[in-house]
Amino acid sequence: MGISLGAFLFILFFQPFTLEKFDFNNRLLFIAGLGAIVFLFMVIVRIVFPGLIQKVPKNEYKTVLPSYLSGFIMLALNTVAFAFYLKYVGVVSITFYVMFKIVLICLVPPFILSIYDAFNELRRQNELLLKDKKRLQSHVEKFEEINLNKTIAFISESSAEKLNLIVADVAMIKSADNYVEIVYKEEEHFKKKLIRNTLKNIEQQLKQYANFIRCHRTCIINVNYIENLNRRFNNYWLSIKDYTEQVAVSRQYLMQIRETILSKRGE
């Protein structure tokens, strides 16, 4: 309806065809006929014809009639109908220039509809991707929930020290010379423990847990403890809820941190 009305208004205001034999009221009726032609063939090509061939859900006629083919058929039918209507009803002399204008006008509806179809297809694909994303996220969350309740043992290189913690309680691991500093939560308070080991070894140990990522060459963070990513000039840092110290973020890991935060927020 919108496209047909647009065709009617365009012909009415720009008057691409000479209609001197009609008075104003009859001219309106004649131009309305051109708009009706556009509407009629759009209905036939996009609704009636697919419905006769196969019953398909709304907006899925392309499974029966490809978009480019429906556009070509619509253009051909509208062009022929316009030419006959102008010649035998409007008594307009059909010249090459008039036919050129007819083709241009008749080309607009299939062009607009092709854009509309492409937009709908992109929207449909986006909805499918969002559904897949939610489904995968639910599987990941279930998997992470199982893993987070496991106990992990941090052992020193000499095996002289051992710290058993629930994975969910481990907030971060920071490098401290020949030691690693493990920051964990116990009874709603953050505590720290130094163990003689390397951050590289700890990173290998944590690889099976998706909630631990590098944010700096000297730090591994549990993403569940991240509150915000902050910036001042060219410096980035993470703020942790109920934790006073800032956690530095290097540019090398900045993009990964951003994506992780957006994913956690469901954006």
C-alpha positions in Angstrom: 0.0 0.0 0.0 2.8 2.4 0.9 4.7 1.7 -2.4 1.4 2.1 -4.4 0.6 5.4 -2.6 4.2 6.6 -3.3 3.8 5.8 -7.0 0.5 7.7 -7.1 1.9 10.8 -5.4 5.1 10.8 -7.5 3.1 10.7 -10.8 0.6 13.3 -9.4 3.2 15.9 -8.4 5.9 15.4 -11.0 3.6 14.6 -13.9 6.0 12.5 -16.0 3.2 11.9 -18.5 1.1 14.4 -20.4 -2.6 14.1 -19.4 -4.1 17.2 -20.9 -7.4 15.6 -21.9 -8.4 15.1 -18.3 -9.7 17.7 -15.9 -8.3 17.7 -12.3 -10.8 15.1 -10.8 -10.5 12.7 -13.7 -6.7 13.1 -13.7 -6.7 12.0 -10.0 -8.8 8.9 -10.9 -6.5 8.1 -13.9 -3.3 8.4 -11.7 -5.0 6.4 -9.0 -5.4 3.7 -11.7 -1.7 3.6 -12.2 -1.2 3.2 -8.4 -3.7 0.4 -8.5 -1.8 -1.3 -11.2 1.3 -1.3 -9.1 -0.6 -2.6 -6.1 -2.4 -5.3 -8.1 0.8 -6.8 -9.5 2.6 -6.7 -6.2 -0.2 -8.7 -4.6 -0.3 -11.2 -7.5 3.5 -11.7 -7.6 4.2 -11.7 -3.9 1.0 -13.2 -2.3 -1.3 -14.9 -4.8 1.2 -16.7 -7.0 3.3 -18.2 -4.1 0.0 -19.1 -2.4 -1.2 -21.1 -5.4 2.1 -23.0 -5.8 2.8 -23.8 -2.1 1.5 -22.8 1.3 4.3 -21.0 3.0 4.6 -18.9 6.1 4.3 -15.1 5.8 7.4 -13.4 4.5 8.9 -16.7 3.2 7.6 -16.6 -0.3 11.2 -16.6 -1.5 11.3 -20.4 -1.0 8.8 -20.5 -3.9 9.8 -17.5 -6.0 13.3 -16.1 -5.7 13.5 -12.3 -5.0 15.3 -11.5 -8.2 12.7 -13.4 -10.3 9.7 -11.9 -8.6 11.2 -8.5 -9.1 11.7 -9.1 -12.9 8.2 -10.4 -13.3 6.8 -7.5 -11.4 8.8 -5.0 -13.6 7.7 -6.7 -16.8 4.0 -6.8 -15.8 3.9 -3.3 -14.5 5.7 -1.9 -17.6 3.3 -3.6 -20.0 0.2 -2.6 -18.0 1.4 1.0 -17.7 2.0 1.2 -21.5 -1.4 -0.2 -22.3 -3.2 1.9 -19.7 -1.5 5.1 -20.9 -2.1 4.4 -24.6 -5.7 3.2 -24.5 -7.1 5.0 -21.4 -5.0 8.1 -21.2 -4.5 8.4 -25.0 -0.8 9.1 -24.4 1.5 8.6 -27.4 4.0 5.8 -26.5 7.4 6.9 -27.5 10.9 5.6 -26.6 11.2 8.4 -24.0 7.8 7.6 -22.5 8.7 3.9 -22.3 12.0 4.9 -20.6 10.1 6.8 -17.9 7.6 3.9 -17.5 10.5 1.5 -16.9 12.1 3.8 -14.4 8.9 4.2 -12.4 8.1 0.5 -12.6 11.6 -0.3 -11.5 11.1 1.4 -8.1 8.7 -1.1 -6.5 10.8 -4.2 -7.0 13.9 -2.3 -6.0 12.3 -1.2 -2.7 10.9 -4.7 -2.1 14.3 -6.2 -2.7 15.8 -3.9 0.0 12.9 -4.8 2.3 13.5 -8.5 1.7 17.2 -8.2 2.3 16.6 -6.3 5.6 14.1 -9.0 6.7 16.5 -11.8 5.9 19.3 -10.1 7.9 16.9 -9.6 10.8 15.9 -13.2 10.6 19.5 -14.4 10.6 20.3 -12.1 13.5 17.4 -13.5 15.5 18.7 -17.0 14.8 22.2 -16.1 15.8 20.9 -14.5 19.0 18.9 -17.7 19.8 22.1 -19.8 19.2 24.1 -17.4 21.3 21.6 -17.7 24.2 21.6 -21.5 23.9 25.4 -21.7 23.9 25.6 -19.2 26.8 23.2 -21.4 28.8 25.4 -24.4 28.1 28.5 -22.5 29.0 26.9 -21.2 32.2 25.9 -24.7 33.3 29.4 -26.0 32.5 31.0 -23.0 34.4 28.7 -23.6 37.4 29.8 -27.2 37.7 33.5 -26.1 37.4 33.2 -23.2 39.8 32.1 -25.6 42.6 35.2 -27.7 42.1 38.2 -27.5 44.4 41.6 -26.5 42.9 44.9 -27.1 44.6 47.7 -24.5 44.2 51.0 -26.2 44.9 54.4 -24.6 45.2 57.2 -25.8 42.9 58.8 -27.7 45.7 55.5 -29.1 46.8 56.2 -27.8 50.2 53.1 -25.5 50.2 49.6 -26.3 49.1 46.5 -24.1 49.1 43.1 -25.8 48.4 40.4 -23.4 47.2 37.0 -23.6 45.6 37.4 -22.2 42.1 34.6 -19.7 42.5 36.5 -18.1 45.5 39.6 -17.4 43.6 39.5 -13.7 42.5 42.9 -13.3 40.8 46.5 -14.5 40.7 49.3 -12.0 40.5 53.0 -12.4 39.8 55.3 -11.4 42.6 59.0 -12.0 41.7 59.6 -15.7 42.2 56.1 -16.1 43.8 52.5 -15.8 42.8 50.1 -14.0 45.0 46.7 -15.7 45.1 43.8 -13.3 46.0 40.7 -15.3 47.2 37.5 -14.6 49.1 36.8 -16.2 52.4 33.8 -15.3 54.5 33.1 -12.2 52.4 36.6 -10.9 52.9 39.5 -10.9 50.4 42.7 -12.7 51.5 46.1 -13.2 50.0 48.5 -16.1 49.9 52.0 -16.2 48.5 53.2 -19.5 46.9 56.5 -20.0 45.2 55.6 -20.7 41.6 55.3 -19.0 38.3 52.3 -17.3 36.7 52.9 -19.4 33.6 52.4 -22.6 35.5 49.3 -21.3 37.2 47.9 -20.2 33.9 48.3 -23.8 32.5 46.6 -25.1 35.6 43.6 -22.7 35.1 43.2 -23.3 31.4 40.2 -25.7 31.9 38.3 -22.9 33.6 36.9 -20.4 31.1 36.3 -17.7 33.7 40.0 -17.0 34.2 41.7 -14.8 31.6 44.8 -12.7 31.5 44.4 -8.9 31.9 48.1 -8.1 32.3 51.4 -9.9 31.9 51.5 -10.0 35.7 47.9 -10.9 36.5 45.1 -13.4 35.8 41.6 -12.4 36.7 38.4 -14.2 37.5 35.9 -12.5 35.2 33.1 -13.1 37.7 34.7 -10.6 40.0 35.0 -7.8 37.5 32.8 -4.8 38.2 33.9 -2.2 35.6 36.6 -1.5 33.1 37.9 2.0 33.7 40.1 4.4 31.7 42.1 7.5 32.3 44.0 8.8 29.3 45.8 5.7 28.0 45.7 3.8 31.2 43.1 1.0 31.8 42.2 -0.8 35.0 39.6 -3.1 36.4 37.6 -2.3 39.5 36.6 -5.3 41.7 33.6 -5.2 44.0 34.6 -4.8 47.7 38.3 -4.8 46.7 40.2 -1.6 47.1 43.2 -2.2 44.8 43.0 -1.5 41.1 43.9 -4.2 38.7 45.9 -3.0 35.7 44.9 -4.0 32.1 47.5 -3.9 29.4 46.6 -3.1 25.8 47.5 -6.6 24.7 44.5 -8.0 26.6 42.2 -5.0 26.4 40.0 -6.3 23.6 39.5 -9.7 25.2 38.6 -8.1 28.5 36.0 -5.8 26.8 34.4 -8.7 24.9 34.3 -10.8 28.1 32.6 -8.0 30.1 30.0 -7.4 27.3 29.4 -11.2 27.1 28.8 -11.4 30.8 26.3 -8.5 30.6 24.5 -10.2 27.8 25.2 -7.4 25.3 
